[in-house]
Amino acid sequence: MPKPVLRPPQKYAILATIEMPGTIEMSETAEGRKRMDVFYSSTRRKDNAAVGVTASQAILKGLSDDGGLFVPDHIPALDKSLKELSGMDYRQIAYEVMKLYLTDFTEEELKGCIDRAYDEKFDTEVIAPLTEAQGAYYLELFHGPTIAFKDMALSILPHLMITSAKKNQVQSEIVILTATSGDTGKAALAGFAGVAGTRIIVFYPKDGVSPIQEKQMVTQKGDNTLVVGIHGNFDDAQTGVKKIFSDKELAKEMEQKGFRFSSANSINIGRLVPQICYYVYAYAKLLGEGKLAEGEIINVVVPTGNFGNILAAFYAKNMGLPIGKLICASNDNKVLYDFFNTGVYDKNREFVLTSSPSMDILISSNLERLIYRIAGNDADQNRTFMEALSGQGKYEITDEMRTQLSDFYGNFADEAETAAEIRRLYENCGYVLDTHTAVASAVCQKYVKETGDTTKAVIASTASPFKFTRSVMNAIDAKYESMGDFELVDELSRLSNVKVPGAIEEIRTAPVLHDRQCDVDEMQKVVREFLGI
């Protein structure tokens, strides 16, 4: 695999670091230059001569018919210099990044999607502010309508999807089918609720999300929404959703009734591409503020569950963003930590419910995109690994593949270390982290201590502490244990000197509108009933 570019990219350069069979075409851009169109193919395709689909087609399908994930035929280089990007706002940078991947969207279409996504629904004009605390930069990705990083992509996905449907003359109603470990569900519901031509069904583990996360979902308005708690964990929900997607008979019935499935999970390339944008934005912002020299390398730390967020950082690095280490932070469900340390991915272990539930995952779906890449873009080899994971619950990559993971560092923080990190930041500087960000922050501390690497670090702050008030407040002081959930919200606001987010205020007295539960083997039945098929 060619080494990622770590220098500022030259203007108008094209970097094709991932090559797959398919037709490569050139598009004339508004600037009057040529650039490569990007096509997408499945990580499990069986015909190595298969031609890829366009970005809009991949967004509409979500998951490939063969169960694989769509990947770009090449990773494009940034075609603006870092200095140019440093003078842009979030929306402008989002366009500069997404135009390189969504090459069948016109400038008008893409800018329209971006403007509708990143508007007043975010509570800060800059969309993703950076806060410096205790020697690290925390990239706050939680200022959207559901106060979690999923808003960064799920605010734009409905617009990308509706635009994609029009571009491909799709008349069917789009049914969004999603499994959530807590945050994706509400963000997807908020994005798709009331959107004409769509319905959305969200499955979540009934006892595996925080009280605030559950309240956000079950109070969701919209006749086109359905929220269902399953008796099982997130992996059960995710596996159930994938099974429904791959049911050919159901797909045929859906088509006859005027429906088609798509996904709002990070398996959808329309989720992954917008996530690349905020890493580019973070670097550009620090450069513009004089906190980085142009070309200076940063490390990126990401609390990781389904692997999509850190994969987006990996893509950003391979576009030419000067990133050194990609630090993958796990909680007690440390399947990724073990993988990076041993080359063995093994989900055969106890599933631990932690205070960072969005990371309580043992099957990290987006890792498949990385496995495919380090396997030399070999769909057959990747499929063998995925079949082993499905059958035996584990696989082991080759030594040659392991050598290509040098960009990554994996570690974990247990519950005590997570709580201690929340307390450390609060006591030292008054900055309050949520539990997921605290995992990342604690792992960042471990990395520096272990390696002596003092490279500036950007830590992805993936959720507001108001979403996990009980865990956060108990970490600060055990005296808060006896308080009610919304009492804790008000006390956290007082301690942190931060106004209670609107997303929390609106659910204080909101009625429960979704109270359905089901077993995992009843998920398809629930879908059929909601759609009337």
VEXPA-512994 format. One line per 4 residues: their letters; for each residue x, y, z of C-alpha. Coordinates in pm, whole numbers, plus 50000, padded with zeros to 5 digits. Layout:
# VEXPA-512994
A = X,Y,Z ~ ...
***
This chain:
# VEXPA-512994
MPKP = 50000,50000,50000 ~ 50145,50341,49913 ~ 50233,50545,50218 ~ 49979,50816,50305
VLRP = 50078,51167,50207 ~ 50185,51368,50512 ~ 50277,51693,50339 ~ 50042,51971,50234
PQKY = 49889,51862,49903 ~ 49972,52054,49591 ~ 49683,52238,49439 ~ 49494,52037,49176
AILA = 49690,51718,49249 ~ 49516,51383,49223 ~ 49608,51105,49463 ~ 49469,50763,49373
TIEM = 49571,50546,49666 ~ 49289,50294,49631 ~ 49242,50136,49292 ~ 48962,49895,49210
PGTI = 48828,49758,48882 ~ 48581,49992,48723 ~ 48547,50273,48476 ~ 48735,50589,48572
EMSE = 48596,50902,48414 ~ 48699,51265,48427 ~ 48468,51554,48516 ~ 48506,51918,48423
TAEG = 48475,52123,48743 ~ 48358,52481,48784 ~ 48723,52589,48807 ~ 48780,52460,48454
RKRM = 49010,52174,48544 ~ 48972,51799,48522 ~ 48931,51566,48817 ~ 48862,51197,48852
DVFY = 48507,51082,48907 ~ 48478,50849,49205 ~ 48285,50524,49176 ~ 48194,50282,49454
SSTR = 48217,49903,49468 ~ 48140,49644,49731 ~ 48402,49507,49969 ~ 48254,49161,49897
RKDN = 48193,49174,49524 ~ 48231,48836,49356 ~ 48301,48960,49006 ~ 48638,49132,49008
AAVG = 48550,49296,48676 ~ 48239,49459,48822 ~ 48198,49827,48741 ~ 48131,50049,49041
VTAS = 47819,50255,49104 ~ 47797,50631,49140 ~ 47796,50806,49476 ~ 47422,50874,49457
QAIL = 47350,50509,49380 ~ 47567,50394,49672 ~ 47393,50638,49907 ~ 47051,50510,49801
KGLS = 47141,50144,49848 ~ 47328,50190,50175 ~ 47448,49830,50182 ~ 47549,49631,49875
DDGG = 47328,49339,49768 ~ 47611,49099,49855 ~ 47627,49227,50213 ~ 47944,49427,50154
LFVP = 48011,49795,50217 ~ 48065,50046,49940 ~ 48419,50185,49911 ~ 48557,50447,49670
DHIP = 48770,50330,49379 ~ 49030,50584,49490 ~ 49079,50831,49770 ~ 49102,51175,49612
ALDK = 49356,51435,49721 ~ 49253,51768,49862 ~ 49270,52013,49571 ~ 49293,52324,49786
SLKE = 49603,52406,49989 ~ 49582,52396,50367 ~ 49634,52773,50371 ~ 49336,52822,50138
LSGM = 49121,52596,50353 ~ 49221,52786,50667 ~ 49029,53088,50543 ~ 48703,52896,50492
DYRQ = 48409,52832,50723 ~ 48264,52488,50796 ~ 48017,52487,50508 ~ 48281,52588,50256
IAYE = 48522,52319,50375 ~ 48243,52061,50369 ~ 48187,52141,50003 ~ 48558,52123,49918
VMKL = 48581,51776,50073 ~ 48249,51626,49965 ~ 48273,51742,49603 ~ 48575,51512,49567
YLTD = 48377,51202,49668 ~ 48024,51279,49549 ~ 48129,51350,49194 ~ 47791,51288,49031
FTEE = 47635,51571,49236 ~ 47633,51913,49074 ~ 47778,52209,49262 ~ 47427,52347,49308
ELKG = 47293,52016,49442 ~ 47576,51963,49687 ~ 47587,52319,49816 ~ 47209,52307,49860
CIDR = 47238,51992,50072 ~ 47515,52149,50282 ~ 47326,52474,50340 ~ 47011,52291,50448
AYDE = 47210,52064,50681 ~ 47439,52304,50864 ~ 47199,52581,50953 ~ 47041,52723,51268
KFDT = 46969,52373,51402 ~ 47328,52386,51531 ~ 47366,52597,51843 ~ 47699,52751,51739
EVIA = 47773,52937,51418 ~ 48105,52759,51363 ~ 47928,52416,51371 ~ 48223,52228,51526
PLTE = 48419,52445,51772 ~ 48760,52348,51911 ~ 48830,52386,52283 ~ 49184,52373,52420
AQGA = 49206,52202,52758 ~ 49501,52053,52942 ~ 49726,52042,52638 ~ 49481,51889,52388
YYLE = 49229,52026,52141 ~ 48876,51889,52185 ~ 48680,51899,51860 ~ 48322,51950,51983
LFHG = 48101,51757,51743 ~ 47789,51775,51961 ~ 47634,52112,51885 ~ 47363,51973,51657
PTIA = 46997,51898,51731 ~ 47060,51572,51922 ~ 47386,51681,52094 ~ 47601,51399,51955
FKDM = 47852,51374,51670 ~ 47607,51172,51460 ~ 47434,51503,51378 ~ 47736,51607,51174
ALSI = 47653,51345,50910 ~ 47287,51272,50975 ~ 47186,51635,50928 ~ 47294,51611,50565
LPHL = 47217,51246,50483 ~ 46840,51297,50427 ~ 46916,51574,50178 ~ 47180,51365,50002
MITS = 46936,51076,49987 ~ 46642,51272,49850 ~ 46870,51436,49594 ~ 47008,51092,49502
AKKN = 46656,50958,49452 ~ 46572,51241,49213 ~ 46899,51195,49022 ~ 46823,50826,48971
QVQS = 46450,50866,48896 ~ 46358,50659,49201 ~ 45983,50669,49265 ~ 45973,50424,49556
EIVI = 45932,50540,49913 ~ 46268,50508,50092 ~ 46258,50310,50416 ~ 46549,50389,50647
LTAT = 46629,50086,50861 ~ 46876,50152,51141 ~ 47025,49984,51445 ~ 47161,50216,51713
SGDT = 47378,50192,52021 ~ 47227,50519,52137 ~ 47315,50824,51928 ~ 47261,50727,51563
GKAA = 46896,50647,51631 ~ 46791,50990,51755 ~ 47008,51175,51504 ~ 46858,50972,51217
LAGF = 46506,51020,51351 ~ 46559,51395,51377 ~ 46697,51405,51024 ~ 46426,51201,50853
AGVA = 46115,51284,51060 ~ 45858,51445,50833 ~ 46076,51414,50520 ~ 45840,51337,50231
GTRI = 45907,51010,50053 ~ 46078,50846,50350 ~ 46000,50633,50654 ~ 46241,50545,50931
IVFY = 46255,50247,51167 ~ 46507,50246,51452 ~ 46593,49942,51664 ~ 46785,49996,51988
PKDG = 46889,49767,52278 ~ 46616,49820,52539 ~ 46854,49811,52836 ~ 47168,49927,52659
VSPI = 47134,50306,52624 ~ 47136,50593,52871 ~ 46804,50724,53012 ~ 46849,51050,52820
QEKQ = 46926,50866,52496 ~ 46615,50651,52533 ~ 46394,50947,52620 ~ 46518,51131,52313
MVTQ = 46419,50843,52087 ~ 46086,50736,52236 ~ 45951,51093,52236 ~ 46026,51140,51865
KGDN = 45741,51296,51668 ~ 45656,51217,51307 ~ 45407,50983,51141 ~ 45688,50834,50934
TLVV = 45891,50724,51240 ~ 45900,50403,51443 ~ 46126,50328,51741 ~ 46153,49974,51880
GIHG = 46347,49847,52181 ~ 46485,49497,52125 ~ 46558,49235,52388 ~ 46929,49205,52319
NFDD = 47239,49418,52271 ~ 47349,49646,51989 ~ 47527,49369,51800 ~ 47199,49173,51802
AQTG = 47016,49475,51660 ~ 47283,49538,51397 ~ 47290,49174,51290 ~ 46910,49171,51269
VKKI = 46907,49479,51048 ~ 47171,49333,50814 ~ 46966,49012,50791 ~ 46659,49209,50687
FSDK = 46863,49399,50427 ~ 46986,49074,50273 ~ 46643,48907,50254 ~ 46581,48888,49878
ELAK = 46219,48775,49915 ~ 46138,49071,50139 ~ 46311,49306,49895 ~ 46090,49173,49615
EMEQ = 45774,49228,49821 ~ 45895,49577,49914 ~ 45946,49667,49549 ~ 45597,49545,49460
KGFR = 45451,49766,49733 ~ 45654,50072,49631 ~ 45924,50065,49901 ~ 46301,50028,49904
FSSA = 46539,49996,50198 ~ 46834,50218,50274 ~ 47047,50272,50582 ~ 47136,50567,50803
NSIN = 47405,50371,50985 ~ 47770,50453,50921 ~ 47777,50162,50676 ~ 47621,50414,50434
IGRL = 47888,50602,50241 ~ 47663,50908,50272 ~ 47737,50897,50646 ~ 48110,50840,50613
VPQI = 48197,51115,50364 ~ 48053,51405,50571 ~ 48254,51282,50869 ~ 48580,51338,50681
CYYV = 48497,51708,50665 ~ 48534,51789,51032 ~ 48889,51657,51054 ~ 48988,51879,50762
YAYA = 48802,52166,50929 ~ 48980,52110,51262 ~ 49322,52127,51100 ~ 49229,52431,50892
KLLG = 49088,52609,51196 ~ 49402,52549,51405 ~ 49618,52662,51113 ~ 49412,52976,51066
EGKL = 49442,53060,51436 ~ 49819,53022,51426 ~ 49819,52717,51652 ~ 49971,52500,51378
AEGE = 50232,52567,51114 ~ 50128,52468,50762 ~ 50218,52102,50717 ~ 50270,52041,51090
IINV = 50154,51693,51184 ~ 49878,51632,51439 ~ 49756,51315,51606 ~ 49384,51237,51608
VVPT = 49218,51053,51896 ~ 48874,50897,51845 ~ 48647,50708,52089 ~ 48560,50411,51872
GNFG = 48275,50162,51847 ~ 48157,50092,51494 ~ 48483,50230,51347 ~ 48322,50484,51113
NILA = 48447,50798,51289 ~ 48812,50695,51298 ~ 48790,50554,50945 ~ 48686,50903,50831
AFYA = 49005,51038,50991 ~ 49203,50770,50807 ~ 49047,50882,50478 ~ 49131,51245,50565
KNMG = 49493,51147,50623 ~ 49509,50972,50288 ~ 49366,51282,50119 ~ 49679,51465,50231
LPIG = 49579,51601,50573 ~ 49895,51600,50792 ~ 49788,51341,51048 ~ 50043,51125,51227
KLIC = 49887,50864,51453 ~ 49522,50761,51448 ~ 49461,50676,51812 ~ 49174,50430,51848
ASND = 49022,50448,52197 ~ 48807,50164,52330 ~ 48613,50110,52652 ~ 48587,49776,52835
NKVL = 48455,49622,52511 ~ 48811,49635,52380 ~ 48780,49416,52072 ~ 48953,49682,51861
YDFF = 49237,49727,52111 ~ 49301,49355,52098 ~ 49283,49356,51718 ~ 49544,49628,51676
NTGV = 49771,49456,51923 ~ 49737,49096,51798 ~ 49596,49102,51445 ~ 49309,48883,51569
YDKN = 48953,49014,51562 ~ 48757,48806,51812 ~ 48403,48892,51917 ~ 48377,48580,52133
REFV = 48384,48756,52467 ~ 48158,48898,52733 ~ 47955,49197,52619 ~ 48002,49469,52882
LTSS = 47746,49743,52946 ~ 47945,50058,53024 ~ 47891,50428,53090 ~ 47988,50492,52725
PSMD = 47711,50286,52557 ~ 47767,50411,52202 ~ 48097,50220,52214 ~ 47947,49901,52355
ILIS = 48002,49714,52031 ~ 48176,49387,51951 ~ 48120,49385,51573 ~ 48273,49704,51433
SNLE = 48112,49711,51089 ~ 48324,49984,50933 ~ 48645,49798,51009 ~ 48557,49591,50702
RLIY = 48644,49887,50482 ~ 48992,49900,50635 ~ 49035,49521,50614 ~ 48948,49533,50245
RIAG = 49208,49803,50187 ~ 49496,49634,50371 ~ 49408,49305,50196 ~ 49509,49477,49872
NDAD = 49149,49555,49776 ~ 49096,49180,49744 ~ 48722,49119,49780 ~ 48767,48742,49795
QNRT = 49008,48761,50088 ~ 48793,49016,50267 ~ 48484,48799,50218 ~ 48671,48504,50372
FMEA = 48745,48712,50682 ~ 48385,48831,50711 ~ 48251,48477,50669 ~ 48485,48362,50946
LSGQ = 48357,48643,51169 ~ 47998,48541,51098 ~ 48066,48169,51143 ~ 48334,48136,51410
GKYE = 48316,48486,51553 ~ 48681,48565,51475 ~ 48944,48603,51207 ~ 49317,48669,51195
ITDE = 49480,48895,50938 ~ 49815,48816,50778 ~ 50149,48955,50894 ~ 50171,49154,50572
MRTQ = 49835,49316,50647 ~ 49945,49398,51002 ~ 50240,49597,50871 ~ 49991,49829,50702
LSDF = 49829,49924,51032 ~ 50125,50132,51153 ~ 49913,50448,51128 ~ 49697,50319,51413
YGNF = 49752,50296,51787 ~ 49494,50114,52001 ~ 49433,50128,52374 ~ 49140,50130,52615
ADEA = 49012,50293,52932 ~ 48807,50098,53184 ~ 48520,50244,53383 ~ 48737,50368,53669
ETAA = 48984,50533,53430 ~ 48701,50697,53238 ~ 48551,50846,53554 ~ 48894,50958,53673
EIRR = 48955,51142,53344 ~ 48624,51329,53373 ~ 48718,51430,53728 ~ 49075,51528,53629
LYEN = 48966,51767,53355 ~ 48692,51920,53568 ~ 48913,51974,53872 ~ 49206,52108,53672
CGYV = 49032,52346,53437 ~ 48652,52322,53479 ~ 48599,52156,53140 ~ 48345,51872,53153
LDTH = 48367,51573,52918 ~ 48105,51315,52839 ~ 48195,50951,52903 ~ 48291,50867,52543
TAVA = 48520,51167,52508 ~ 48669,51081,52846 ~ 48764,50736,52713 ~ 48946,50905,52425
SAVC = 49112,51159,52653 ~ 49232,50888,52893 ~ 49374,50683,52605 ~ 49548,50995,52472
QKYV = 49717,51031,52811 ~ 49825,50667,52797 ~ 49965,50710,52447 ~ 50177,51009,52542
KETG = 50307,50834,52855 ~ 50385,50514,52663 ~ 50550,50672,52357 ~ 50675,51013,52468
DTTK = 50513,51155,52153 ~ 50417,51516,52227 ~ 50264,51585,51885 ~ 49959,51812,51918
AVIA = 49643,51605,51955 ~ 49288,51667,51833 ~ 49041,51461,52035 ~ 48701,51393,51881
STAS = 48450,51502,52145 ~ 48154,51296,52035 ~ 47871,51383,52274 ~ 47758,51650,52514
PFKF = 47801,51563,52883 ~ 47433,51650,52921 ~ 47352,51328,52739 ~ 47516,51117,53011
TRSV = 47457,51333,53316 ~ 47440,51057,53577 ~ 47768,50897,53480 ~ 47937,51235,53439
MNAI = 47815,51380,53769 ~ 47892,51063,53964 ~ 48245,51077,53822 ~ 48285,51432,53951
DAKY = 48145,51354,54296 ~ 47959,51051,54438 ~ 47727,51284,54631 ~ 47515,51328,54318
ESMG = 47405,50964,54315 ~ 47067,51032,54477 ~ 46959,51308,54237 ~ 46702,51257,53961
DFEL = 46802,51271,53594 ~ 46683,51625,53530 ~ 46807,51751,53866 ~ 47147,51633,53750
VDEL = 47102,51822,53424 ~ 47050,52149,53611 ~ 47340,52082,53848 ~ 47571,52005,53556
SRLS = 47469,52333,53395 ~ 47557,52518,53714 ~ 47893,52342,53757 ~ 48008,52376,53397
NVKV = 47858,52721,53341 ~ 47701,52589,53022 ~ 47338,52646,52928 ~ 47122,52332,52917
PGAI = 47098,52231,52548 ~ 46762,52264,52378 ~ 46768,51892,52297 ~ 46747,51821,52672
EEIR = 46496,52093,52755 ~ 46251,51966,52496 ~ 46231,51614,52644 ~ 46179,51713,53008
TAPV = 45803,51682,52975 ~ 45766,51527,52629 ~ 45524,51232,52617 ~ 45643,50884,52521
LHDR = 45521,50813,52166 ~ 45706,50485,52102 ~ 45681,50201,52352 ~ 45710,49894,52131
QCDV = 45953,49615,52220 ~ 46037,49291,52043 ~ 46271,48993,52039 ~ 46546,48985,51779
DEMQ = 46368,48721,51571 ~ 46058,48945,51553 ~ 46233,49241,51390 ~ 46123,49159,51036
KVVR = 45766,49113,51155 ~ 45775,49462,51307 ~ 45901,49607,50978 ~ 45631,49432,50779
EFLG = 45358,49559,51010 ~ 45483,49919,50996 ~ 45491,49911,50616 ~ 45168,49714,50581
I = 45318,49428,50378
***
